Amino acid sequence: MKSAKHFYEHLTNTSVVSKTLKNVLLLPLFLAIVGCNVKPQPIDYGNDGCYFCKMTIVDKIHAAEIVTKKGKVYKFDATECMVNFSKEFDTNEIALYLSNDYMRPEVLTDATQATFLISENVPSPMGANLSAFSNQSDAGKVQSDKGGDLYNWNQLLAKFRE
C-alpha cells in the first residue's frame, strides 16, 4: 500500500511539474505571436496625435500610418509627415506604409502601391497639397479636375528628398 501511495504522489508531482514547465515554455511563444501583430490600428480622429508634428489628427482624407515589423504603430496627420518621419527612421524596420485613400476617407491603403497627387487645389494638413489614391484611375480623374502632378511611391520619396 505504501508503494502505491508513493507512486501516486510521484505521478501527481510529475504532472504538476510537467504542466508548469509546459506553461513556462508556451508563454514566450504566445507573447511573440500577440506582441508582434503587424497590422494597422484605426485612427481616433480628434484624439490621436501626429507622431511627427504633434498636431491632432482630424483630417480623414490625408492621415497616414507606419507599422513596424514588431507591430509598433506610428500615426500621422498627413502623408508628408510620414515621409519626413521615415527619413529619420530605420526603414528596414518598417513593415507597412499606409495612407488614407482620398476617394474613401478613413480607409488606409498601401502607400507603396498608391498613386499620389500634389495639387494646390487639394490642400493637405501640412501644406504639401499631397493626397494618396489606391488606384491610378481615381488619381487621374481628380488630377484632370484639380490639376497637379502624379507620383508613385518612389517618385514621391525622391521629390521629398530634394
C-alpha positions as CSV (number, residue, x, y, z in Angstrom):
1,M,0.0,0.0,0.0
2,K,2.8,2.3,0.8
3,S,4.4,1.9,-2.7
4,A,1.0,2.7,-4.3
5,K,0.7,5.9,-2.3
6,H,4.3,6.8,-3.1
7,F,3.7,6.1,-6.8
8,Y,0.5,8.3,-6.8
9,E,2.4,11.2,-5.1
10,H,5.2,10.9,-7.7
11,L,2.7,10.9,-10.5
12,T,0.9,13.9,-9.2
13,N,4.1,15.9,-8.6
14,T,5.4,15.0,-12.1
15,S,2.1,16.1,-13.6
16,V,2.3,19.5,-11.8
17,V,5.9,20.0,-12.8
18,S,5.1,19.0,-16.4
19,K,2.1,21.4,-16.6
20,T,4.2,24.2,-15.1
21,L,7.1,23.5,-17.5
22,K,4.7,23.4,-20.5
23,N,3.1,26.8,-19.4
24,V,6.5,28.4,-19.0
25,L,7.6,27.2,-22.4
26,L,4.3,28.3,-24.1
27,L,4.2,31.8,-22.6
28,P,7.1,33.2,-24.7
29,L,5.6,31.7,-27.9
30,F,2.2,33.3,-27.0
31,L,3.7,36.6,-26.3
32,A,5.7,36.5,-29.5
33,I,2.6,35.9,-31.5
34,V,0.5,38.5,-29.8
35,G,3.2,41.1,-29.3
36,C,4.3,41.2,-33.0
37,N,1.0,41.7,-34.5
38,V,1.8,43.6,-37.7
39,K,-1.4,45.3,-38.7
40,P,-2.8,48.9,-38.9
41,Q,-4.7,50.4,-36.0
42,P,-7.7,52.6,-36.5
43,I,-7.0,56.3,-36.2
44,D,-9.0,58.0,-33.5
45,Y,-9.7,61.3,-35.3
46,G,-9.8,64.3,-33.0
47,N,-7.8,62.4,-30.3
48,D,-4.7,60.8,-31.8
49,G,-1.7,63.0,-32.4
50,C,0.7,63.0,-35.3
51,Y,4.0,61.3,-34.2
52,F,6.0,63.7,-36.4
53,C,4.5,67.2,-36.0
54,K,2.4,66.5,-32.8
55,M,-0.8,68.0,-34.3
56,T,-4.1,66.3,-33.5
57,I,-5.2,64.1,-36.4
58,V,-8.5,65.4,-37.7
59,D,-8.4,65.2,-41.5
60,K,-9.9,61.9,-42.5
61,I,-8.6,62.1,-46.1
62,H,-4.9,62.7,-45.6
63,A,-3.9,60.7,-42.4
64,A,-1.2,58.1,-42.6
65,E,0.4,55.3,-40.5
66,I,3.6,53.3,-40.3
67,V,3.6,49.8,-38.8
68,T,7.0,48.4,-37.9
69,K,8.0,44.7,-38.2
70,K,7.5,44.4,-34.4
71,G,3.9,45.8,-34.7
72,K,4.5,49.3,-33.3
73,V,2.2,51.8,-35.0
74,Y,3.1,55.5,-35.7
75,K,0.2,57.7,-36.8
76,F,0.5,60.9,-38.8
77,D,-1.9,63.7,-39.7
78,A,-0.6,63.7,-43.3
79,T,1.4,61.6,-45.7
80,E,4.1,64.3,-45.8
81,C,4.6,63.8,-42.1
82,M,5.0,60.1,-42.6
83,V,7.5,60.6,-45.4
84,N,9.5,63.1,-43.4
85,F,9.5,60.8,-40.4
86,S,10.8,57.9,-42.5
87,K,13.9,60.0,-43.4
88,E,14.9,59.8,-39.7
89,F,13.9,56.2,-39.0
90,D,15.5,52.9,-39.9
91,T,13.3,52.0,-42.9
92,N,14.5,48.3,-42.6
93,E,12.2,48.1,-39.5
94,I,9.1,49.3,-41.4
95,A,6.6,46.6,-42.4
96,L,3.8,48.9,-43.7
97,Y,3.5,52.4,-45.1
98,L,-0.2,53.4,-45.2
99,S,-2.0,56.5,-46.4
100,N,-5.7,57.3,-46.3
101,D,-7.3,56.9,-49.7
102,Y,-8.6,60.3,-51.0
103,M,-11.6,58.7,-52.5
104,R,-12.5,56.7,-49.4
105,P,-11.9,58.8,-46.3
106,E,-10.6,56.9,-43.3
107,V,-9.6,53.9,-45.4
108,L,-5.9,53.2,-45.2
109,T,-4.2,51.9,-48.4
110,D,-0.7,50.6,-49.1
111,A,1.3,53.8,-49.8
112,T,4.0,51.9,-51.6
113,Q,1.4,50.9,-54.2
114,A,-0.6,54.1,-54.2
115,T,-0.6,57.0,-56.7
116,F,-0.1,60.4,-55.2
117,L,-1.4,63.8,-56.4
118,I,0.3,67.1,-55.5
119,S,-2.2,69.8,-56.3
120,E,-2.6,73.3,-54.9
121,N,-6.3,72.8,-55.4
122,V,-6.4,69.9,-52.9
123,P,-4.8,71.2,-49.6
124,S,-3.5,68.8,-47.0
125,P,-2.9,69.5,-43.3
126,M,0.8,70.3,-43.5
127,G,0.6,72.3,-46.7
128,A,2.3,69.9,-49.2
129,N,-1.0,69.5,-51.0
130,L,-0.4,65.8,-51.1
131,S,-3.2,63.2,-51.5
132,A,-3.0,59.4,-51.9
133,F,-5.1,57.2,-54.1
134,S,-5.4,53.5,-54.0
135,N,-5.6,53.4,-57.8
136,Q,-4.2,55.5,-60.6
137,S,-7.5,55.9,-62.4
138,D,-9.0,57.8,-59.5
139,A,-5.9,59.9,-59.2
140,G,-6.1,60.8,-62.9
141,K,-9.7,61.8,-62.6
142,V,-9.0,64.2,-59.7
143,Q,-5.9,65.5,-61.5
144,S,-7.9,66.3,-64.6
145,D,-10.4,68.3,-62.4
146,K,-8.0,69.9,-59.9
147,G,-4.6,70.0,-61.8
148,G,-1.3,69.0,-60.3
149,D,1.3,66.2,-60.7
150,L,1.1,62.5,-60.2
151,Y,3.8,60.4,-58.4
152,N,4.3,56.8,-57.5
153,W,5.8,56.0,-54.1
154,N,9.5,56.1,-55.2
155,Q,9.0,59.3,-57.2
156,L,7.3,60.9,-54.1
157,L,10.2,59.9,-51.8
158,A,12.7,61.3,-54.3
159,K,10.7,64.6,-54.5
160,F,10.7,65.0,-50.7
161,R,14.4,64.3,-50.6
162,E,15.1,67.3,-53.0
